[in-house]
Amino acid sequence: MERRGKRLLVLNVVGLAPVLVGDSTPNLSALARSGCCSHIQPQLPAVTCPVQATYLTGSRPSEHGIVANGWYMRDLAEVRFWHQSNFLLQGNQIWADLRKLDPQATSANIFWWYNMYCPADISVTVRPMYPADGRKIPDIYTKPISLRQELNEQLGQFPLFHFWGPFSDIQSSRWIAGAARYILEKDNPNLTMVYLPHLDYALQKFGPNHADIPSELGQIDALCGELIQIARDARIEVVVLSEYGINEVEHPIHLNRVFRRKGWITIREELGLELLDAGASRVFAVADHQVAHIYIQDPFLLNEVRLLLEQTEGVETVLDEQGKRKYGLDHPRSGELVAVAEPRSWFTYYYWLDDAKAPDFARTIDIHKKPGYDPVELFLDPGIQWQKGALFWRLLKKKLGFRTLMDVIPLDAELVKGSHGALPLSADLGAMIICSEADALTIAEKREGLDATRVKQTLLDRLRS
């Protein structure tokens, strides 16, 4: 399709940090040498949804409202994670601002979060089907609706079980890159923003210093290289972003177990298993990597909770109202306090004291029922004999129409070797930006880093220049 005006391809390579760009990433390294690069000044929390929201709006969580990947919805008395509605995102987004800049300009959102009903002209995101028989069927949501069938015909079914979980690998990012290639060739948008998650999951599973990481870097770099070449051939400018770097971790912190021992957590027992009753609890934590929002529904406990958190091993910082204002987290969706872990620690959502009482969803991949983020979903339970056979048998029963619990996830948080969310120890370990054009960043931005709130304007400037 013929398109007037400048065109820009934005690749969000999640988990990429300046320290990782080198011999294992020849394509990204070459782009940085021929263009320019810098670190992005860190945002707290450094987790996917808040960072993406800041990039898309140019504002902090206190304004755009995305304080975490999930939070406690006070009016529902429920913790909700990983929702896709764009209506949750407050403020002016890049898609609408581009249209103000050029009423003829078009945009595509390929797997960035808050994708459904966003103002982009074209959108694609993961959206499984959940029939009443308990199955989870891989699928996507698209705008326009017809694009769903086109991509399924061109690329096959989206590899959901390679997108997240024990089998997550390059296949899902390769499918997303294929969708980007198809849209670039068919629709030729002025702005195309693509989310490539592969490296993030490898780093969380293995840790940034594992011997397999150079190979994982090579895989995502090759995929980026293909898209960069397509852009170069079509005279499309390229910007590569990341959201955060990954820290090596070894110490999980179970805040809800700490609160439960104090008598602040209310538990509801169902079929002999325990569920966290958030609405009836006086204090509870919503864990999200290295950041936890602490919701205190008994205001008389505020000081006692703060003191307890400050004395908890692995907790580095506790933000009160003043602290939340400092980091742009003073939004009604935030907890009364926000705990930040030390670099080698992270927060679990675990609240049970006996694994035999853990809820049935704890041993499954269930990102919506768990009242907190659970990276242990990246692992198969080592206690299960013949792991792949056991998984195949469960999948077969599901395909045959039987209700089956996919209880293959362990409850050992020490398996997780990488995490993020806290501020990085140095600029080389945090988020970064690489631009194909040498003048895309100012001298000061190259030297001091680009503020996360400036990413949106930087992208718009590239489309204007």
N, C-alpha and C positions, 0 to 999 in steps of 0.2 A: 504494500500500500504506500502511495506517495504521501510523504508527510513534510510539511514545512516547519522551519524552526530547528533549534538545536535538540539533540537527543542525548540522553544520559542513561547509562546502565549502572545501577548500584548493587553491588554484591555484599551481602551481610554474611561474612565468614565468622560464625560465632566461635568464640574461644581463641581467636587469633590474637597474639600479643607480639610486640616488636621483637622480643627475645626469640620467638619461634620462626621468624623470617630469616632464611639463610640458605644453606646448601640443600635442604629438603624441600624448599619452595622456589624452584628456579623461575617459574612464571610470575609469581608475586614479587620476587626479588627484582626481576627485570623491569616490571611495571614501576616499582619504587625508584629504580635507578634512572629510568627515562623520564619519569614524572617527578612527583614529590611525595613525601610521607611525613607523618608526625604521630605522636601519641594523642589520645583524646583524654582530656582531664577527667578524672574519675567521678562518677556519680554514685551516691549511696541511696538505695541499694543497687549494687551492680548485678542485677538479674534481668532476665530477658524482657519481660513486659514493661517495667518502668523505664528501662533504657530505650527500648524501641519507641515508647510513647514520647519520651523526651526528644528523640531524633525527629519524630513525625510532627511534633507541635512546637518545638523550640522553647518549651517551658519545663519547670520542675514538677515532681509529683504533687506538690502542694497545690498546683494549678490544674494539671491534667488528670489528677485523681487516681492514677495507676501506681499505688504505693507498694505493690508486690505482684508476684504472679498469681496470687490469690489472697483474699482477706475475709474477715468476719463481716458478713452482711447483717448488720444489727437488726434491721426490720424483719429479716427472715429467721434470725437466730441460727444461721448456718454459715459454715465456712465453705467458700466456693473458690475453686482453682480453675485456671485455663479456660475461661469462657471467651468466646470469639466475637461477641456483639460489639460493633464499633460504637454503639451508643454509650458504652461504659467509658469511652475516652473523651475527656472534656477538653475544649480549646480548639483553636484553628489548626487544621492539619495540612500537611504539604500538598495533598491532592487538590484541595479547594484553593489553596494559595497559588498553585500553578495555574489553575484556570483563571484566576484574577490577573496573573501576569500575562497570560495569553489565552483568550477565550477559545482559541482553536486547538490548544494543546491537549493531549491525551496522556493518561497515565495507567500503569499496571502494577498491581500489588500481588506479588507471587509469594505466598506463604508468610509474609510478615503478619504479626499478631493483630488482633482486633480487625480482622479481615472482612468478616461478614457485614454487609450493608455499609462498607466504607465508601467515601466519595470518589474513589478511583473509578475510572471507566471500565477497567478489566480487573478481576480479582480471582485468585485461585487459592484454596486452603484445604487442609485436611478436615474431613467431616465424616466420621464413620457412621454406618447405619446400625441401629440397635433394635432388631426385631424383638417381639415379645417373648420369643423362645429362649432368650438369653445370649444369642449369638452377637458377635461384634464383626461387622462386615466392612472391610476397607472401602472408603469412598472419599469423594472430594465435594466441596461446594464451590461453585463458580458464578461469576457475573461476566458476561451474560450466561443464562442457564444453559444455552446450547453448547457452550465451551466445554462443559463437563463431558458430554458424549464425544466431542472432537478429541479431547485429550485422552480419554479412555481408548479410543480407536487408534490414536497415534502412538501412545506410550504403554498401553495396557493398564491394568488396575494399579492404583497407587499402592506401593509396598509398605503398608501401614506398620507391619510387624518388624520392618527394618528401619522405621522412623523413630521408634521408641521401644525400649525393652531389652531383654537379653540378647536379641539378634540385631540390634541397631547397627547399621554399617553404612557404607557409601551408597548403597542402592537407593535409599530414599532421596539423598541429595542429588544423585544422578537423575532420578525421575523429575525432581523440581527443576534442575538445569534443563532437562528436555522440554519441560513446559515453557520455560523462559525462552528457549530457542524457537519453539513453535510460535509463540506470541510475538517475538521480535520479527520473525519473518512474515507472519500473516498480518499483524496489526501495526507494527512499526510505531509504538508509542513514543512520545517525547521523553517520558520518564518511566523507566522500568526498574522496580525495586525487588530484589530476589533474596530470599532467606535460605542459607545453606548451613544446616545444623550439624553436619557429620562430626567435625572436629570436637565440638563441645562435648558430645557424649563419650567419645574415646578418651578425652582428657579427664572427665569425671570418673570413668570406670578404672582407668589405669594410673592416672596421675601424670603430671607434665614431664616427669623425669623417667618414665618407663621406656624400655628399649623399643617398644612397638610404635612410639609416637612419631619418629621420623617417617615411618611407612605411612601412618595415618595422614601426616602432613602432606606427603607426596601425593596421596590419593585426592585430597581436596584441592591441592594446588593444580593437579592435572585437569580437574573439572573446571576450575577457574580459568586455566589457560585456554580451554576450548571456548568459553564464553568471551574471554578477552579478545581472542582472535576473530570471532564473529563480529564483535563490536568494532574492532580495528578495520576489518574489511568493509563494514557498513558506515565507517566514519562516525561511530558513536563514542562519545567520551565515556570513560569508566572511572568509577569511584569504588574502592573496596573499604568496607567498614567492619569493625568488630564491636561487640558490646561490652566485653570484659576479658580479662585473662583468668586462668585457672590456677588456684593454689594447691600445693600438695597438702593433703590432710591426713590425720591419723587419729583424731579424737572426736567422736560424736558426743553431743550434749543433749540429754533427754530432759528438757525443761518441764514438760508436762508431768513427768514422773516426779520431779522435784516438787512441783505444785501439788500433785496428788498426795504426796506424803505429808504436806502441810494441811490437808483437808480442804483445799480450795477447788478441786476438780470434782464435778458430779458425774457419776457413771450410771448408765442405764444398761441393765443386763437383758440380752435377748438371746434365747436359745442357748444359754450357758456362756455366751460370749459378751464382751464388754464394748460399749459404745460411749464415746465422749458426748455428754450432753452440754453443748456449749452454752445454750440459753440459760441453763440452771447453774452453771459454774461461776464461782466468784472471781476466779483468775484462770486464764489459760493462754497458751502460746500458739500462734500460727507460724510454724517454722517454714522458712524459705531459704534453703542453702545456708549461708553464713549470717543471715539476718532473721530475727524473729519479732513479730509484732505481739506485744503482750496486752491482752484485753483484760481490763480490771473493772468488773461490774459491781464491786464493792469499793467505793472510793476511799473508805477508811483504811484500806489495805495498801494504798499507793506507796507510802514510804517504806513499809515492811517489805513489799515486793521488790522495790528498787534495791534495798539493802541486801536482800537475799540474792538477787541477780549479780550484784557487784561481788559477792562472795563465792559465786559459783565458778568452779574451775572451767576455764576455756572461754569465759565471757570477758571480752576486752573493754567494751563501752556500753553504757546504758543511757539512752537518750530520753530526756524528759521533754516537756513542752519547749523549753528553750533550745535543747539539743535538736529536736525535730525541726524547729524553725531554721536553725543553722544549716541543715542539710536539705531544706526544702521538702520535708516530710510531714509538715503540719497540715494534714488534711483529715476530715472527719472519718475517712476509712482507715486511717492508721490506728494502731493500738495506743493505749494511754502511755505506754513505754515501748521503746524499740531497743532490743538487745542486738549487739554486734559481736560476733565471735572473733577470737584471736585467729591469726592467719592459718594455723594448722588444725583448727577446730571447725565444726559445723553443727547445725541444729537438726535433730530429728523431730518428727511429730509424735513419736511413741508416747503413749500414756498408760499402757497396761503394765503391771508389775510381774505378771506370769504369762509367758508365751502361750500357754495352753488356753488363756482367756482372750488372746488377741482376736479382734474381729475377723470374719472370714475374708474381707477385702484386703487385709494386711498382707496376705500371701499371694495376692493377685496384682495384675497391672490395672489399677483403677484410679486414674488421676482426678476423678470428680468426687468420689466418696471419701477419700483420705483427707483429714483436716490439716493438711500440710504437704509440702513437697517431699517426695520419696525417691531419691536416687538409687536406692537398693533395688528398684525395679529393673535396673540394668543387668542384674545377675540372676542366674538360675540357682536354685537352692542346692548347694553342694551335698546336702544330706539325702537328696533323692537319688536312688540308684537308677542307672540307665536313664540319665536326664532327658536326652533327646527322645528316647523311646516312650518315656512317661508323658512327655509333652505331645508327641504324635498321637498317642492313645487318647488323650483328652481332646485334642483337636478333631480326631476321627469321630468321637462320640458326639461332639457338637455338630459336625457336618451331617451326622445321621439323625439329628433332631433331638438328641437327649440333652437335658439340662446337666451341665457339668461345670464344676468349679475349677478354674485354671489356677490352682494353688501351687505354683511352682517358684514363687519368689521367696527368698530367705528373709529372716528377721535379724540378720547380723549386720548392723550398721557399720562395723569396722571394715567391711569389704570395700567401701567407697574410698577412693584414693585421691579424688580431686573435687574441689568445690570453689565457690565464688560468692560474691555478694558484698564482702568487706572491701574497704579501700585497699588498693595494691600497695605493696611495700616500696615499689619504685615504678617509674613511668614505663620501663621496659616490660613490666609484668601485667600491664593493664590494657585497655582498649586502644585501637589504633585506626588510622585512616591512611589510605594510599590513593593517590590521584594520578591519572594518566597524563595530566597537563602540569607542567612545571610551575605555572603561575596560579594554580588552584588555591594555594594557601599563602598567606602573608608571611613575611620573614619572621614576624613575632610568633605566628602560629606554628611555623616549622620548628622554632626554637623552644617555645614554652608550652606547646600543645594547643589543641583546639578544644574549647569548652563544649561540653555535650549539648548545651542549649544552642550552640552556633551551627550544629550540623545541618539543620533544616535550611538555614539561610545560605550556608555554603553550597548546598545542592541547588537551591533556587538561583543563586548567582551564576552557577555553571550553565544553567539553562537560559539565563539572560545574556551572558557575555557572547 
